[in-house]
Amino acid sequence: MSKKINKSNIYNLRILYTNITKENQKEIMKYKNENIVIEFVNVSESLKKLEGKLLIRDYYSNATYYRILIPNLYPQYEKVLYLDSDIVILDDIAKLYNVNINNYLIGAVSEHWFRNYSEFKDYGEKVIGLKSYKKYINAGIMLMNLQKLRDIQFEDKFLHLLETVKYRFAQDQDYFNRICKGNIKYLKEYWNASGYLYSKSNAKIIHYTIFKPWLFKDMPNSKYFWNIAKETAFYDYIASLPDEEGKLKGENSLAEFRRISQYESNCVGNG
């Protein structure tokens, strides 16, 4: 959690979950204060509509699909900022929330793996249908224009595609890219800086996607994670996690991304 908050703001945090122990919830609630409101939201019932339809592989879980529920889960809100949990925030998050996305469905940063590796070109352009593969966004940090998403019946579109088109590369992220393409506000890279690839010093959010610092202890940008982890009650547990198995899983995940990207691209004709 970032210490860089503006005392004049109120930060309303909604933690979507299906399985967080009461003990861990109690520990997290210690961060609540006059500026920070924390609420745990059990989405087990909401997920039932997706039962049996979700595509899951390697380190993905049902949690990746929580974000598609948000527009209808919060009909009283017009805008939210969705954040994955494998991040470190290094600046006032209100600065990101206040980015204007009035004319867009979502605001997000283009996926760092796509920006840096042209091997994903065919997947982004042929399979997802983007004009440029470098426009493929990472959905782990995302401003959501809830009113516009409700207006286009985003959840219904997602459920329809989930039953008719089986994207296996990045699960729901692929669907966000397909449904929202042409209506995306592209944010500065420093708002979703890759924990593995980002080398600049101006990062505002570090995102540990495939390679997690608790599994790859010597990975780039891991210091930001550990500096904050040491201030929490969870440090000893995190530091004790085995890393050999995790390293293998992360390396296999990257190989699987590449394999699926190539395979799915080869299934689309060249016209």
N, C-alpha and C positions, 0 to 999 in steps of 0.2 A: 504494500500500500504506500502511496506517495505521501511524503510529509509536506509537499508543496501544495497547500490548499489555501484558498482565499477565504479569510474569516468572514467575509460578507456573504458567502455562498452557503447554501444548504445542499449537501450531497446525499441524494436518496439512492441507496444501494439495495437492489433486489437480487438476492442470490437464489437462482433457480436450481432445484435439486430433486432427487428421488431417494437419495440414501446418504445423509450426513448425520452422524450420531449427535445426540443431545449434548454430549460432552464437548464435541468440536464446535457445535453451534454456540455454546456458552462461552467458549474461549474466543471465538471470533467476535461475539457481541461486546467484548471488552473494548473494542475500538470505537464503539458508539459514543458520541459526545454531542455537544450543542450544534455542531456543524455537520455531523455524519449520522444519517439515519440508516439503520440496517434492518432488513426484513428477509426472512427465509421463506421461499415460496415453493411448496411441494407441487410438482407438475405431473405426478403419477397419473392422476385422473385424466389430465389433458392429453397425455401421451397415448391413452388407450385407443384413440382414433387412428393412431399410426401402427397399432399392434399388428405384427406379422408382415409389415410393409417395409420396414427399415432395412437398409443395406449396411452391414457392419463388417469391418475387417481390421486386421492387426490392431493398432492402438486406438482405433476409433471405438466409441461406445454410443449408446442412445443419447448421451449428453450433447453430442454435436447437433442434434436436431431440436434442442430446446428453443433455439432462436427463431425457428419458423412459427412458433406458437405466439410470439410476443405481440404482433399486431392485434390479434383477437383476445389475447390474455389481458391486455391493457387498453380497452376501448376508450378510456378517459384521457389517454395521452396522445399527443400528436407526434411526438418525437422521443426517441430514447437512444442511448449509446450502449451498444452491446459489447461486452468484453469477455474473451476467453479467460480461463483461470491461469494459463501458463505464461503470464506476462509480469513485467515489472514496470511500474509507472514512475517516470522520473520528472514529470512536470505537472502543473495544475491541470487535471483532467477536464475542468470546466472550459479551458481554451479549445479543446477538441469538441466538446459538446456544443459550443456556441458557433461552430462553423455553419454557415447558411447552406441548407440543402433543400430549401423551399421548392425548387424546381426539379428535384431528383427523387428517385425512390430510396436510394441509399447513398451513403458516402463511405468510401473505403480506399485502401491502398492496394495498388497492383501487387500481385503475388511475387515475392522475391525470387522464387525458383524459376518462374516464367520469365522475369526480367533478365535473369542472369544466364539462363540456359536455353538456347534456341532449339534444343531437342524437343521442347514442349510446344513448338510452333504449330505443328499439324493438329495436335490435340485441341489447342485453344481455338484455332481457326476452322478446322474441318469438323471436329466433333461438337464443340460448344457453339460454333458459329459466330465467333467474334471477328471484327474487322482486322484486329491485330492481336496476336497471342499475348502481347505485353499489356493488354487491357484486362486480362484475367485477374480478378481481385481475390484477395485473401479475406474471408468472411469472419475471421477471428476477432477483428476489431472493426466495428461497423456502426456508423450512424444510420438510424432507421427512421425514415419518414413514415410513421405509422398510418397517418391519414391516407397518404397516397397508396401505401401497400394495401390498406383495406379497400380503397377505391377500385383497385385492379383485382381484388379478391385473390391476393397473393397465396393464402393458405390453400384455397381450392385449386389454384393452378399448380401449386407444388404437389398436392396429393394426386392430381391427375397425371402429372409427369412421372411421379414416383411409381405409378402403376403401369405406365406405358413406355418410359425410357429409363433404362437402368444404367445410370452413371456410377462407376465404381472407383473413379480416380480419387476424388476428394469428397465423396458422399454429398451432403446437402450443399456444400460450397459450389459444386458444379451447377446445381439447380439455381442457386442465387445468381450465378453468372449468366445463365441462359435466360432466366425470366427478367432480370433487371438490365440486361445489356442495352446500351443506348440511353439509359436513364440513371447513370452512376456519376456522382461527383468524386473525382479522383483526388485523394488527399495526399499531402506531403509524405514522403517515405519515412520520415522520422517519427510519424505517428504509429508506425507498425514496422519497427526496425528488426530485421532478422537477428536473432541471437547468434546464429552461426555465420551469417554473411556480412552483417553491417560493420563497417570499419570506421565510420565517421564518429566524431565526438558530440554530435548534436542530437542524439536520440532522445525522444520524449517518451516513447514506450518501447521496451525491448520485448520481443515475442519469441519464445522458445518453442518452435513448431515441432520439427522432427527430432532434433537433438536437444534433450532436456539436460539442464546443468546438474541435476541430482543423479544423472546416469553417466554423463560425460563430464567428469569433474574438472577437466582441463580445457574445456571448450571455450571459444572466444566469447567475450561478454558475460561469462558466468559470474564475475565478481559482483555485478549489480544484484543478481539473485541472492547470492550468499550474504551480502551486506545486510539485506533486509531480512532474510530467513533467520539470521542470528538474533534478531530482535524479537522473534516470536517463540511461542511455547512449542512449536512444531519442529524446531531446528534439529534436535537430537534424532527424532524419527526420520526426518528427511536425509540427514547426513549418514544414517545407517543403512539406507537402501542399497542393495547390491548393484554394482554397476556393470559387471561383465555380461549378465543376461540382458540388461537394459541396452547396453551398447550394441549387442547383436541385434536386438529388436529394432533399434533406430536405424542401423545400417541396412537391415533387411527391408525396412519401410521405404527408404529412399530407392532401393533397388526395385521394390514393388511398384512405386510411383512410376518409375521409368518403364518398367515392363508393361503396365496397364496402359500408360500413355501411348506407347508404340503399338500395342496390340489393337486398341480401340481406333487409333488413327488409321491403321491398315485395313480396318473394316469399312472405312468410308471411301467411296469412289472419288476419283479425281475430276469427274465431270467431263 
